[in-house]
């Protein structure tokens, strides 16, 4: 499963909308959309965003970032 799929899967498992994930993680909703649609290179993702997403999704950051 790639990063985009993992984000969407985890979000849906937590019964969150993209807007709710954006609010929980303090990441702009457009950025959340880019992550889910595969429009963003995860190699350029800031560590704090990866941690914020993992925290908001209640999962380990390594789980999201592993290929």
C-alpha positions, 0 to 999 in steps of 0.5 A, a space after each residue: 500500500 502506498 502513502 496515499 492509500 495509507 492516509 486515506 485508509 487510516 482516515 476512513 478507519 478513524 471515521 474522519 473527513 478530510 476536513 476533520 483530519 486537517 483540523 486534528 493535524 493542523 495541516 491545511 485541507 488542500 495539503 491533506 488532499 494532495 497527500 491522498 491523491 498522490 500529488 505530493 512527494 513524501 520525500 519532501 514532507 516535513 517531519 512535523 507533518 508526518 508526526 502530526 498526521 500519525 498522531 491525528 490518525 492514531 498510528 505510528 509514523 513509521 507505519 505511514 512512511 514505510 513503503 
